[in-house]
Every structure is written in structure tokens, then in C-alpha cells.
Amino acid sequence: MTYLNDAALWQAARATMTVEQRERLQHLHDEQQREKLTTEEQAEEQALVSLYRETLLIRAQAAVLLKMRGYNIADPEQFAPIE
């Protein structure tokens, strides 16, 4: 990521899962609380959790690089997700 320009880093810092992906993950979590998920649902849930974690990691790495480049990253509004 260090090779990205500032604009690309800001975009990465604001990246997020799609609304549909977030809603599906929430639905699967809710279902899991009520009853056991099917094998396919478990695989889908794990894939969405992995995507969520990767997205968080990318956002965090981008924020660190932006800070190292001199940007003030204290305001959380700067990181409002791009949908």
C-alpha cells in the first residue's frame, strides 16, 4: 500500500463492504443465534467475516500511512465509508 498516492489511500481508508454484504452478514448472524446454519450458509458467513476483517485491515493500514504522510486523521468523519 505504501506505493499508493494520497487519493488512493483516502479511498482505501473509506472502503467498506456493500450494504447487501453487511445486511446478509447480519442476517446470517441472526439466524445463527436462532438455529444452526446450513453448510452453505456457514461457508457464506465465514467468507463475509473474512471480507469484513480484510476491509478493516485495509482501512487501518491506509489510515496509518496517511498519518505518516502528515495528514491529521483524528476526525472520524473523514473516514465515512464510500458506498
C-alpha positions in Angstrom: 0.0 0.0 0.0 2.9 2.3 0.5 3.1 2.9 -3.2 -0.4 4.3 -3.4 -0.9 8.1 -3.9 -2.8 10.1 -1.2 -6.1 10.0 -3.1 -5.9 6.2 -3.4 -5.1 5.9 0.3 -8.1 8.1 1.3 -10.3 5.9 -0.9 -8.9 2.8 0.8 -9.4 4.4 4.2 -13.1 4.8 3.4 -13.7 1.4 1.8 -16.4 -0.7 3.2 -18.5 -3.8 2.4 -21.6 -3.2 0.3 -24.9 -2.6 2.0 -26.1 -6.0 0.7 -23.0 -7.8 2.1 -23.4 -6.2 5.5 -27.1 -7.0 5.6 -26.5 -10.6 4.6 -23.8 -11.0 7.3 -26.2 -9.6 9.9 -29.0 -11.9 8.7 -26.7 -14.9 8.9 -25.5 -13.9 12.4 -29.2 -13.5 13.5 -30.1 -16.9 12.0 -27.1 -18.5 13.8 -28.5 -17.3 17.1 -31.8 -18.9 16.5 -30.8 -22.1 14.7 -27.9 -23.9 13.2 -26.8 -22.6 9.8 -26.6 -25.0 6.8 -23.1 -25.9 5.5 -23.6 -23.4 2.6 -24.7 -20.6 5.0 -21.7 -21.3 7.3 -19.3 -21.0 4.3 -21.0 -17.8 3.2 -20.9 -16.4 6.7 -17.2 -17.2 7.0 -16.4 -15.6 3.6 -18.3 -12.4 4.7 -16.5 -12.3 8.0 -13.1 -12.7 6.2 -14.1 -9.8 3.9 -15.1 -7.7 6.9 -11.7 -8.3 8.6 -9.8 -7.6 5.4 -11.7 -4.4 4.9 -10.9 -3.3 8.4 -7.2 -4.1 7.9 -7.0 -2.2 4.7 -8.8 0.8 6.3 -6.4 0.8 9.2 -3.3 0.4 7.1 -4.4 3.3 4.9 -5.0 5.5 7.9 -1.6 4.8 9.3 0.1 5.7 6.0 -1.9 8.9 5.8 -0.9 9.8 9.3 2.8 9.1 8.4 2.4 11.4 5.4 1.3 14.2 7.7 -2.5 14.1 7.5 -4.5 14.7 10.6 -6.6 11.6 11.0 -8.2 12.5 14.3 -11.6 13.4 12.9 -13.6 10.1 12.3 -15.9 11.9 9.9 -13.0 11.9 7.4 -13.4 8.1 7.2 -17.1 8.0 6.4 -17.4 4.9 4.2 -17.8 5.3 0.4 -20.7 3.2 -0.8 
